[in-house]
């Protein structure tokens, strides 16, 4: 096995300089660093991760698990943005990520057993299903853990202020004169779905507005197809809403498609507000007004909480609620006043 002493002999630099170059220290010139890195590549040098683990008693890895029924995972722009911000934070601390394979479900190995076998130093779970027994096993284990997008758990959690997001959406629509406001929700068995329903209900109460029969529709697992189907249900009502708060941007895209297929216009006939502020939202026609979740802040805060537990070598119970923001674009307008007969 090639060692730093072999690299030192090959390059003519001291073993200390070689070590600093390999670890990207700033007090080594770029020319020296490049010469050492070229020699390391040429000689097939690899750092001894096992030796590092023995000396630090850390594996320098973090397990990542998605727990959502629709199994979209990183395909969803909200989740991918979360993981990217989390990854950037923990990589600065020297950590790599290990993603749990969904194939584990077809074996006799649980996610917890897999992570214990890989000797991860901590776990981050992005979870929309609070009843997933695998998630509960990890929460109840000794491993440091942070759960994103789920509340009221016996561990550290980070999630957006979904109640306030729903309230903000209703308040804005009412400011435009809308009173017939409907909500396409996420499934209420999911924390985010339930909390946004609470926010919608709270907003309607604050504005003294009734929730009309049929105006609260379960949009399921936040997909485009389910959003379209939910909007089609609303469009079959005898009195259709003038505005709809949709609990996810993907569902909002489906809802907009259903409205257009019906021959109606957005926002002239129906105003739409989404939730998430995925990148696509600003490229739709019309551009989507939506409630923005701060994925950079959520991911970084989750990283901070997990690092704190790893350093202190104990699990911490902490709840971090991240503020949301209403992003006003083109998909909402003043309600059309009905002509008197």
C-alpha positions in Angstrom: 0.0 0.0 0.0 1.3 3.5 -1.0 1.8 5.8 2.0 2.4 9.5 2.4 6.0 8.6 3.1 6.3 7.0 -0.3 4.7 10.2 -1.8 7.2 12.3 0.1 10.2 10.3 -1.2 8.8 10.4 -4.7 8.1 14.2 -4.7 10.9 15.4 -2.5 8.6 17.2 -0.1 8.2 16.4 3.6 5.5 14.1 4.8 3.9 17.0 6.6 3.7 19.0 3.3 2.3 15.9 1.5 -0.4 15.5 4.2 -1.4 19.1 4.0 -1.6 19.0 0.2 -3.8 15.9 0.3 -6.1 17.6 2.8 -6.2 20.8 0.8 -4.5 23.1 3.3 -4.3 26.7 2.2 -0.7 27.2 3.2 0.5 24.8 0.5 1.0 26.5 -2.9 -1.1 25.3 -5.8 2.0 24.2 -7.8 3.2 22.0 -4.9 -0.3 20.7 -4.3 -0.7 19.7 -7.9 2.7 18.0 -8.1 1.8 15.9 -5.0 -1.7 15.1 -6.3 -0.3 14.0 -9.7 2.2 11.7 -7.9 -0.6 10.3 -5.7 -2.7 9.5 -8.8 0.2 8.0 -10.6 1.2 5.8 -7.6 -2.4 4.8 -6.8 -2.5 6.4 -3.4 -5.7 6.1 -1.4 -6.3 7.4 2.1 -6.8 4.7 4.6 -10.4 5.3 5.6 -10.4 2.4 8.0 -7.4 3.8 9.8 -9.1 7.2 9.9 -12.2 5.6 11.4 -10.1 3.8 14.1 -8.4 7.0 15.1 -11.5 9.2 15.2 -14.0 6.5 16.1 -16.1 7.9 13.3 -17.1 6.5 9.9 -17.5 10.0 8.5 -20.7 8.9 6.8 -24.4 9.9 7.2 -27.3 7.7 6.2 -30.1 9.2 4.1 -33.6 7.7 3.9 -36.7 8.8 2.0 -40.0 7.7 3.5 -42.9 8.7 1.2 -45.7 6.6 -0.2 -45.4 7.9 -3.7 -41.7 7.0 -3.8 -40.7 10.0 -5.9 -37.6 10.8 -3.8 -35.0 12.9 -5.5 -37.1 13.2 -8.6 -39.2 15.8 -6.7 -37.5 19.2 -6.9 -38.4 20.0 -3.3 -36.6 16.9 -2.0 -33.6 17.2 -4.3 -33.1 20.9 -3.2 -33.3 19.8 0.4 -30.7 17.1 0.0 -28.4 19.4 -1.9 -28.4 22.0 0.8 -28.0 19.3 3.5 -25.1 17.7 1.5 -23.3 21.0 1.1 -23.4 21.6 4.8 -22.2 18.2 6.0 -19.6 17.8 3.3 -17.9 21.0 4.7 -17.7 19.0 8.0 -16.0 16.1 6.2 -19.0 13.8 5.8 -20.2 11.6 2.9 -23.8 10.5 2.3 -25.0 6.9 2.0 -28.5 6.5 0.5 -30.5 3.5 1.7 -31.6 1.3 -1.2 -35.3 0.7 -1.6 -34.3 -3.0 -2.4 -33.8 -3.4 1.3 -37.6 -3.7 1.6 -37.4 -6.9 -0.4 -34.9 -8.4 1.9 -34.9 -9.3 5.5 -32.8 -6.2 6.3 -34.3 -3.1 7.8 -33.0 0.4 7.0 -31.8 0.7 10.6 -29.9 -2.6 10.3 -28.4 -1.4 7.1 -27.2 1.8 8.6 -25.8 0.1 11.6 -23.9 -2.3 9.4 -22.5 0.6 7.5 -21.6 2.2 10.8 -23.0 5.6 9.9 -22.5 8.4 12.4 -26.0 9.8 12.0 -29.2 9.6 9.9 -31.3 12.1 8.1 -34.8 11.0 7.2 -37.0 13.0 4.7 -40.4 11.7 5.7 -44.0 12.3 4.7 -45.3 9.2 6.5 -45.2 9.5 10.3 -46.6 5.9 10.6 -43.7 4.2 8.7 -42.4 1.6 11.2 -38.9 1.7 9.7 -38.7 5.4 10.5 -40.0 4.8 14.0 -37.3 2.1 14.5 -34.6 4.6 13.6 -36.1 7.4 15.8 -36.1 5.0 18.7 -32.5 3.8 18.1 -29.3 5.2 19.8 -28.1 6.8 16.5 -28.2 10.6 16.1 -31.1 11.5 13.8 -32.9 14.4 12.2 -36.2 14.1 10.5 -37.2 16.6 7.8 -40.8 17.4 6.9 -42.4 15.7 9.9 -43.5 17.1 13.3 -44.2 15.8 16.8 -41.5 13.1 17.0 -39.2 11.9 19.7 -36.2 13.3 18.0 -34.9 16.5 16.2 -37.2 17.6 13.5 -37.1 20.4 10.9 -40.1 21.5 8.8 -41.7 24.5 7.2 -44.4 26.5 8.9 -47.2 24.8 6.9 -50.0 26.3 9.0 -48.8 29.8 8.3 -48.4 28.9 4.6 -52.0 27.9 4.3 -53.1 31.0 6.2 -51.1 33.3 4.0 -52.6 31.8 0.8 -56.2 32.4 2.0 -55.4 35.9 3.3 -54.0 36.9 -0.1 -56.9 35.4 -2.1 -59.3 37.2 0.2 -57.5 40.5 -0.3 -58.2 40.1 -4.0 -61.9 39.8 -3.2 -62.3 36.0 -3.4 -64.8 34.4 -1.0 -65.4 31.1 -2.8 -62.0 29.6 -2.0 -61.3 25.8 -2.3 -58.4 23.7 -1.2 -56.7 20.8 -2.9 -54.9 19.2 0.0 -52.2 16.6 0.4 -53.4 13.5 2.0 -54.3 14.3 5.7 -52.4 11.2 6.9 -49.2 13.0 6.0 -48.0 15.8 8.3 -47.5 18.4 5.5 -51.0 17.7 4.2 -52.7 17.9 7.6 -50.8 21.1 8.6 -51.7 22.9 5.3 -55.4 21.9 5.8 -55.2 23.5 9.3 -53.6 26.6 7.7 -56.4 26.8 5.1 -59.1 26.3 7.8 -57.5 28.9 10.0 -57.2 31.4 7.2 -60.9 30.9 6.3 -61.9 31.4 9.9 -59.9 34.6 10.2 -61.5 36.0 7.1 -65.0 34.9 8.3 -65.4 32.8 5.2 -67.3 29.5 5.1 -65.8 26.4 3.5 -68.5 25.4 1.0 -69.5 21.8 0.5 -67.1 20.0 -1.7 -64.5 22.7 -1.5 -61.9 20.6 0.4 -60.6 17.9 -1.9 -58.0 15.3 -1.0 -55.2 15.5 -3.6 -53.4 12.4 -2.3 -49.6 12.2 -2.6 -48.9 15.6 -4.2 -48.6 14.4 -7.9 -49.5 16.2 -11.0 -52.1 13.6 -11.9 -53.8 13.7 -8.5 -53.9 17.5 -8.7 -55.6 17.4 -12.1 -58.1 14.8 -10.8 -58.9 16.9 -7.7 -59.4 20.0 -9.8 -61.7 18.1 -12.2 -63.8 17.2 -9.1 -64.1 20.9 -8.2 -65.0 21.8 -11.7 -68.0 19.4 -11.5 -69.6 21.3 -8.6 -72.7 23.3 -9.3 -70.9 26.4 -8.0 -67.2 26.3 -8.8 -64.6 28.2 -6.8 -63.1 31.5 -8.0 -59.8 30.6 -6.3 -58.0 27.4 -5.2 -55.1 27.0 -2.8 -53.2 23.8 -3.8 -51.0 22.1 -1.3 -48.1 21.5 -3.7 -46.8 23.0 -6.9 -46.9 19.6 -8.8 -50.6 19.3 -7.9 -51.1 22.9 -8.9 -49.6 22.2 -12.4 -52.2 19.4 -12.7 -55.0 21.7 -11.5 -54.0 24.3 -14.1 -54.1 21.7 -16.9 -57.7 20.7 -15.8 -58.8 24.3 -15.8 -57.4 24.9 -19.3 -59.0 21.7 -20.7 -62.3 22.9 -19.4 -61.9 26.1 -21.5 -61.5 28.4 -18.5 -58.7 30.9 -18.0 -56.1 31.4 -15.2 -56.4 33.8 -13.4 -59.4 35.5 -15.0 -61.8 32.7 -14.2 -60.0 30.8 -11.4 -57.0 32.0 -9.4 -54.5 29.4 -8.3 -51.9 29.4 -5.5 -49.4 26.5 -5.2 -47.0 25.5 -2.4 -43.2 24.8 -2.5 -41.9 27.3 -5.2 -40.2 24.7 -7.3 -38.1 26.1 -10.1 -40.7 25.3 -12.7 -43.2 27.5 -11.0 -41.7 30.7 -12.5 -41.8 29.2 -16.1 -45.4 28.1 -16.3 -48.0 30.1 -18.2 -49.2 32.0 -16.2 -46.3 32.0 -13.8 -47.5 30.4 -10.5 -48.1 32.3 -7.3 -47.0 30.0 -4.6 -45.8 29.6 -1.0 -42.0 29.2 -0.9 -40.4 26.7 1.4 -36.8 27.7 2.2 -35.0 24.5 1.2 -31.5 26.1 1.7 -32.4 26.9 5.3 -34.1 23.6 6.0 -31.3 21.5 4.7 -28.6 23.5 6.4 -30.4 23.6 9.8 -30.9 19.8 9.6 -27.2 19.5 9.0 -26.4 21.7 12.0 -28.7 19.7 14.3 -27.2 16.4 13.2 -23.6 17.6 13.6 -24.4 18.9 17.1 -25.6 15.4 18.1 -22.6 13.7 16.6 -20.2 16.0 18.3 -22.0 15.8 21.7 -22.4 12.0 21.2 -26.1 12.1 22.3 -29.5 12.4 20.7 -31.2 15.8 21.0 -34.9 16.6 20.9 -35.3 19.9 19.0 -38.1 21.3 16.8 -37.2 23.8 14.1 -40.0 25.5 12.3 -38.7 27.3 9.2 -40.7 30.4 8.0 -42.4 30.4 4.6 -43.0 33.3 2.1 -45.7 34.0 -0.3 -44.3 34.5 -3.8 -46.7 36.6 -5.9 -46.6 36.0 -9.7 -49.4 35.9 -12.3 -51.8 33.1 -11.4 -54.1 35.2 -9.1 -56.1 38.2 -9.8 -59.0 40.3 -8.4 -62.3 38.3 -8.4 -64.7 39.1 -11.2 -67.8 40.8 -9.8 -71.0 39.0 -10.8 -73.4 41.0 -12.9 -76.8 41.7 -11.3 -79.7 40.2 -13.1 
